[in-house]
Amino acid sequence: MSNQSVQTVSTSNDKFKVALAVVATIAGVVGFFYLKGQNKPALVAAGALVAGLVFAVLLLWTSATGRDFLNFAKESVRETKKVVWPTRREATQITGIVFAFVVVTAIFLWGTDKVLEFLLYDVVLGWKN
């Protein structure tokens, strides 16, 4: 990511454009599900979704806030490509370690619960189960 300082100066016009872009996105999603529920072809429903998203991106691109957000999104994708993902073997080993830790923790909590139950009910209160 960049280390540049960001100054945000947004006008009411920019805020209106961002709000309109959000509405366009929601309209595209709602249109997709509405058309899907009306048994329209999948291409028509997908077209409504894509049209809403494209319109939203175009609106965002015309506002300073939207351009900043889109640039941030591009930088995020670029940074994600730099991530070194674990191999399948490493992921399996880490998953096994997590499961083992969960089992050990569960046994510890169960044992603690049983000891406290014994101390409270049998020793302190004198209730025998």
N, C-alpha and C positions, 0 to 999 in steps of 0.2 A: 504494500500500500504506500501511498505517497505521504510524505511528512510535511506537506504544504499546509499552511494555515488557511482556514476556510472562513471567508466572511459571507454571511448569509444576509442578503437584503432582499426581502420579498415584498412585492407590491400586492395590492388586493387583486389586480389582474392575474398575477401568477397564482395566487391562492384559488381564484375562480377556475383557472385552467386545470389545476391539480384536482380540484373537486369534480370538475367535469370529466376528467380522465378516470377518476374512481367510479363515477356513475357509468361511464362507457364500459368499463371492465365488468361491473356488476350486470349491466344490461346484456353484455355478450354472454356471460355465464347463465343468466336467467333465460335468455333466448335459446341457448343450447339445450337446456333441460326442458323448456317448454316445447320446442320443436321435437325433441326426442320423445316426449310424452304424447305428442300428436301423431306419432308413427310416421314422421316425415323421413326422407332418406338421410342417412348418416352424413352425407356430404353437405346437405343443406344445414343441418344442425351444427356441424363443424365450421361451416362458413360463417354462421352467425357468431360463433365464439371467436374465430380468427378476426372477423371484421371489428368486433368490439375491442379486441386487444390491439389491433393495428391502429384504430382510431385513438385509443388511449395513449399509445406510445407516441403518435404524432402530436397529440395535445401536450403531452409531457415534454416533448422535444422543443416546443415553442416557448416553454417557461424556463426561467433560470433554475428554479428549484427542481424541475423535472430533469433538466440537463445534468445537474449535479447528481441526482439520484441515478440516472442512467449511466453516467461515468463511474459512479461508485459500484454499480452492478457489474460493469465491464471489468473493473479492477478486481472485484471479488472473484469473478470467473478466472481471471488471469492468475490470481493467487492460488486458487483451488488446483489449477493445473500444476503448480509447483510442489504440491503435497506429495510426499513419498508414502504410498500406501503399503501396508504390510502384505507379505506373501500369504498364500493360503495356509501354509504350515504355521507361520507366526500367528495368524488370526485364530487358528484352531487351538494352539497352545495357550494363547491369552484367554480364550473362551473357557478352556478347561480349568485354568487357574481361577477365573471368576466363579465358575460353578463350585469348585472345591471350597473357595472362601465362603460362598453362600451356605454351603452345607455345614461347614465348621461353625459359622456364626449362628445358624439355626440350632445346632446341637447345643452350643453355649447358652443361647437364650432359653431353650427348653430346660436345660439343667438348672439355670438360675431360677427360672419360674418354679420348678419342682422344689428346690431348696427353700425358696421363700415361702412356698405353700406349706411345706413341712414345718418351718419355723413358726409361721403365723398361726396355722390351724391346730397343729399338734402340740407344739411347745407353749406358745403364748396363750392361746384360747383353750387348749385342752380338748378340742374336738377330735374325735377319732373317726376316720373314714372307714 
